[in-house]
Amino acid sequence: MPTIRVRAELSAQELLRAAKKLSPDELDKFVTDVKALEVQRQMSRLSPKEKALLARINEGLPKALRTRYYALVEKRRAETLSKREYRELLRLTDEVEKLQVERVKLMVKLSRLRNTSLERLTEELPIKTPSHE
């Protein structure tokens, strides 16, 4: 479908009425774009300290640790884990848990800095959910 550019000022209500006319795929794309705009605006309002904390929160597990940990988890599921690998998995699990505790501490620190709850923090900022796969 061709797109025509028109400069217009629309109220939020008019914009919503226009969005109702979009196809399901177009609406999904529009919602995704609006959410990205919201995140961009939120990020621009963060202090350098808040940005640094958010970056650390979203780091995730180091690649080598994540790769080995999930390989061992998969072997455990397949019931092909040796005793040595089991001990390694226990050690790596402790390491993963320590990193997750540190992540939560950083989230608490950021929520206090922003004077908000953890729940609200995760709603307002692009905090990634840790991957378990």
GROMACS elastic network, one bead per residue, 0.5 to 0.9 nm:
[ bonds ]
;  ai    aj funct       b0    kb
   10    13     6  0.78601   500
   10    14     6  0.56770   500
   10    15     6  0.60247   500
   11    14     6  0.51220   500
   11    15     6  0.61571   500
   11    16     6  0.85590   500
   12    15     6  0.50106   500
   12    16     6  0.61189   500
   12    17     6  0.86484   500
   13    16     6  0.50345   500
   13    17     6  0.62301   500
   13    18     6  0.86556   500
   14    17     6  0.50381   500
   14    18     6  0.62190   500
   14    19     6  0.85928   500
   15    18     6  0.50600   500
   15    19     6  0.61508   500
   15    20     6  0.87364   500
   16    20     6  0.62987   500
   17    20     6  0.52034   500
   17    21     6  0.70200   500
   18    21     6  0.54497   500
   18    22     6  0.71977   500
   19    22     6  0.53705   500
   19    23     6  0.87891   500
   19    26     6  0.87854   500
   19    27     6  0.66868   500
   19    30     6  0.81508   500
   20    23     6  0.82096   500
   20    27     6  0.79627   500
   21    27     6  0.86366   500
   22    25     6  0.78707   500
   22    26     6  0.56033   500
   22    27     6  0.55067   500
   22    30     6  0.88987   500
   23    26     6  0.51116   500
   23    27     6  0.59881   500
   23    28     6  0.85495   500
   24    27     6  0.50702   500
   24    28     6  0.61579   500
   24    29     6  0.87014   500
   25    28     6  0.51253   500
   25    29     6  0.63139   500
   25    30     6  0.85980   500
   26    29     6  0.51402   500
   26    30     6  0.60627   500
   26    31     6  0.86061   500
   27    31     6  0.60506   500
   27    32     6  0.84856   500
   28    31     6  0.52052   500
   28    32     6  0.61806   500
   28    33     6  0.86294   500
   29    32     6  0.50862   500
   29    33     6  0.61498   500
   29    34     6  0.86395   500
   30    33     6  0.50669   500
   30    34     6  0.61529   500
   30    35     6  0.86188   500
   31    34     6  0.50575   500
   31    35     6  0.61401   500
   31    36     6  0.85663   500
   32    35     6  0.51590   500
   32    36     6  0.62066   500
   32    37     6  0.86622   500
   33    36     6  0.50365   500
   33    37     6  0.61997   500
   33    38     6  0.86567   500
   34    38     6  0.62074   500
   34    39     6  0.87237   500
   35    39     6  0.62646   500
   35    40     6  0.86007   500
   36    39     6  0.51266   500
   36    40     6  0.61487   500
   36    41     6  0.86719   500
   37    40     6  0.50336   500
   37    41     6  0.62369   500
   37    42     6  0.86229   500
   38    41     6  0.51879   500
   38    42     6  0.61830   500
   38    43     6  0.86032   500
   39    42     6  0.50213   500
   39    43     6  0.60404   500
   39    44     6  0.85834   500
   39   124     6  0.80925   500
   39   125     6  0.68248   500
   39   126     6  0.65919   500
   40    43     6  0.51624   500
   40    44     6  0.62755   500
   40    45     6  0.89218   500
   41    44     6  0.51607   500
   41    45     6  0.66130   500
   42    45     6  0.53391   500
   42    46     6  0.67810   500
   42   124     6  0.75490   500
   42   125     6  0.69244   500
   42   126     6  0.88380   500
   43    46     6  0.53601   500
   43    47     6  0.87226   500
   43    51     6  0.75133   500
   43   125     6  0.76854   500
   43   126     6  0.85548   500
   44    47     6  0.82788   500
   46    49     6  0.78962   500
   46    50     6  0.56722   500
   46    51     6  0.60078   500
   47    50     6  0.51116   500
   47    51     6  0.62053   500
   47    52     6  0.86190   500
   48    51     6  0.50633   500
   48    52     6  0.61503   500
   48    53     6  0.86734   500
   49    52     6  0.51233   500
   49    53     6  0.62657   500
   49    54     6  0.86278   500
   49   110     6  0.88315   500
   50    53     6  0.51372   500
   50    54     6  0.60975   500
   50    55     6  0.85626   500
   50   110     6  0.64646   500
   50   113     6  0.77127   500
   50   114     6  0.82420   500
   51    54     6  0.50636   500
   51    55     6  0.60961   500
   51    56     6  0.86711   500
   52    55     6  0.51229   500
   52    56     6  0.63370   500
   52    57     6  0.86747   500
   53    56     6  0.51526   500
   53    57     6  0.61437   500
   53    58     6  0.86675   500
   53   106     6  0.65448   500
   53   107     6  0.77763   500
   53   109     6  0.81980   500
   53   110     6  0.65443   500
   54    58     6  0.61864   500
   54    59     6  0.86581   500
   54   106     6  0.81844   500
   54   107     6  0.78904   500
   54   110     6  0.76239   500
   54   125     6  0.84008   500
   54   126     6  0.82855   500
   54   127     6  0.72100   500
   55    58     6  0.52190   500
   55    59     6  0.62008   500
   56    59     6  0.51951   500
   56    60     6  0.82260   500
   56   103     6  0.76951   500
   56   106     6  0.77489   500
   57    60     6  0.73902   500
   57   102     6  0.86575   500
   57   103     6  0.54316   500
   57   104     6  0.79372   500
   57   106     6  0.63893   500
   57   107     6  0.67505   500
   57   127     6  0.72596   500
   57   128     6  0.80437   500
   58   103     6  0.83584   500
   58   126     6  0.86290   500
   58   127     6  0.62746   500
   58   128     6  0.57321   500
   58   129     6  0.82181   500
   58   130     6  0.81772   500
   59    62     6  0.80499   500
   59   128     6  0.88589   500
   60    63     6  0.84919   500
   60    66     6  0.87820   500
   60    99     6  0.87252   500
   60   100     6  0.88520   500
   60   103     6  0.88177   500
   60   128     6  0.85746   500
   60   130     6  0.65574   500
   60   131     6  0.79884   500
   61    64     6  0.83729   500
   61    65     6  0.66465   500
   61    66     6  0.57362   500
   61    96     6  0.74402   500
   61    99     6  0.75764   500
   61   100     6  0.87783   500
   61   130     6  0.84610   500
   61   131     6  0.89324   500
   62    65     6  0.54241   500
   62    66     6  0.60778   500
   62    67     6  0.85919   500
   63    66     6  0.50935   500
   63    67     6  0.59831   500
   63    68     6  0.85701   500
   64    67     6  0.52100   500
   64    68     6  0.62013   500
   64    69     6  0.83975   500
   65    68     6  0.53834   500
   65    69     6  0.58433   500
   65    70     6  0.84680   500
   65    92     6  0.74850   500
   65    95     6  0.88143   500
   65    96     6  0.82546   500
   66    69     6  0.51531   500
   66    70     6  0.60670   500
   66    71     6  0.84131   500
   66    96     6  0.85362   500
   67    70     6  0.55203   500
   67    71     6  0.61322   500
   67    72     6  0.87228   500
   68    71     6  0.50389   500
   68    72     6  0.62035   500
   68    73     6  0.85812   500
   68    89     6  0.87045   500
   68    92     6  0.85169   500
   69    72     6  0.52682   500
   69    73     6  0.61812   500
   69    74     6  0.86638   500
   69    88     6  0.87485   500
   69    89     6  0.65672   500
   69    92     6  0.63241   500
   69    93     6  0.75225   500
   69    96     6  0.85915   500
   70    74     6  0.60291   500
   70    75     6  0.85093   500
   70   132     6  0.82506   500
   70   133     6  0.70180   500
   71    74     6  0.51612   500
   71    75     6  0.63108   500
   71    76     6  0.87061   500
   72    76     6  0.61369   500
   72    77     6  0.86337   500
   72    81     6  0.71802   500
   72    85     6  0.70021   500
   72    86     6  0.78591   500
   72    88     6  0.83456   500
   72    89     6  0.62315   500
   73    76     6  0.50157   500
   73    77     6  0.62980   500
   73    78     6  0.86726   500
   73    81     6  0.86798   500
   73    89     6  0.74216   500
   74    77     6  0.50359   500
   74    78     6  0.62168   500
   74    79     6  0.84870   500
   74    80     6  0.88016   500
   74    81     6  0.88141   500
   75    79     6  0.59860   500
   75    80     6  0.52140   500
   75    81     6  0.52828   500
   75    82     6  0.88860   500
   75    85     6  0.89521   500
   76    80     6  0.60714   500
   76    81     6  0.52161   500
   76    82     6  0.88440   500
   76    86     6  0.79490   500
   77    80     6  0.77787   500
   77    81     6  0.84956   500
   78    81     6  0.78071   500
   79    82     6  0.88628   500
   81    84     6  0.81150   500
   81    85     6  0.58675   500
   81    86     6  0.61739   500
   82    85     6  0.50600   500
   82    86     6  0.60614   500
   82    87     6  0.87085   500
   83    87     6  0.63293   500
   83    88     6  0.86309   500
   84    87     6  0.52459   500
   84    88     6  0.63107   500
   84    89     6  0.86675   500
   85    89     6  0.59972   500
   85    90     6  0.85637   500
   86    90     6  0.62563   500
   86    91     6  0.86902   500
   87    90     6  0.51042   500
   87    91     6  0.63196   500
   87    92     6  0.86675   500
   88    91     6  0.50719   500
   88    92     6  0.61021   500
   88    93     6  0.84444   500
   89    92     6  0.50227   500
   89    93     6  0.58990   500
   89    94     6  0.85573   500
   90    93     6  0.50210   500
   90    94     6  0.63312   500
   90    95     6  0.87325   500
   91    94     6  0.52260   500
   91    95     6  0.64151   500
   91    96     6  0.88023   500
   92    96     6  0.60932   500
   92    97     6  0.85044   500
   93    96     6  0.50490   500
   93    97     6  0.60834   500
   93    98     6  0.85600   500
   94    97     6  0.51231   500
   94    98     6  0.61834   500
   94    99     6  0.86972   500
   95    98     6  0.51290   500
   95    99     6  0.63023   500
   95   100     6  0.86668   500
   96    99     6  0.51415   500
   96   100     6  0.61987   500
   96   101     6  0.86809   500
   97   101     6  0.61509   500
   97   102     6  0.86102   500
   98   101     6  0.50806   500
   98   102     6  0.62661   500
   98   103     6  0.86305   500
   99   102     6  0.50472   500
   99   103     6  0.61903   500
   99   104     6  0.87635   500
  100   104     6  0.62728   500
  100   105     6  0.86254   500
  100   130     6  0.86771   500
  101   104     6  0.51414   500
  101   105     6  0.62464   500
  101   106     6  0.86919   500
  102   105     6  0.50221   500
  102   106     6  0.62562   500
  102   107     6  0.86724   500
  103   106     6  0.51019   500
  103   107     6  0.62799   500
  103   108     6  0.87265   500
  104   108     6  0.61930   500
  104   109     6  0.85562   500
  105   108     6  0.50515   500
  105   109     6  0.61582   500
  105   110     6  0.86249   500
  106   110     6  0.61383   500
  106   111     6  0.85387   500
  107   110     6  0.50454   500
  107   111     6  0.60578   500
  107   112     6  0.85468   500
  107   118     6  0.70617   500
  107   121     6  0.81466   500
  107   122     6  0.88953   500
  108   111     6  0.50280   500
  108   112     6  0.61269   500
  108   113     6  0.85057   500
  108   117     6  0.82722   500
  108   118     6  0.66414   500
  109   112     6  0.52031   500
  109   113     6  0.61533   500
  109   114     6  0.86565   500
  110   114     6  0.61603   500
  110   115     6  0.83489   500
  110   116     6  0.86831   500
  110   118     6  0.86910   500
  110   121     6  0.81292   500
  111   114     6  0.50673   500
  111   115     6  0.57827   500
  111   116     6  0.51469   500
  111   117     6  0.58803   500
  111   118     6  0.58682   500
  111   120     6  0.84351   500
  111   121     6  0.60952   500
  112   116     6  0.62247   500
  112   117     6  0.76992   500
  112   118     6  0.87890   500
  113   116     6  0.79486   500
  114   117     6  0.86941   500
  114   121     6  0.82546   500
  116   119     6  0.83143   500
  116   120     6  0.64271   500
  116   121     6  0.65108   500
  117   120     6  0.52284   500
  117   121     6  0.60651   500
  117   122     6  0.87208   500
  118   122     6  0.62613   500
  118   123     6  0.86587   500
  119   122     6  0.53834   500
  119   123     6  0.64639   500
  119   124     6  0.88467   500
  120   124     6  0.60684   500
  120   125     6  0.85322   500
  121   124     6  0.51888   500
  121   125     6  0.59599   500
  121   126     6  0.88947   500
  121   127     6  0.82447   500
  122   125     6  0.55781   500
  122   126     6  0.70051   500
  122   127     6  0.58570   500
  122   128     6  0.86696   500
  123   126     6  0.77729   500
  123   127     6  0.83123   500
  124   127     6  0.86173   500
  128   131     6  0.85649   500
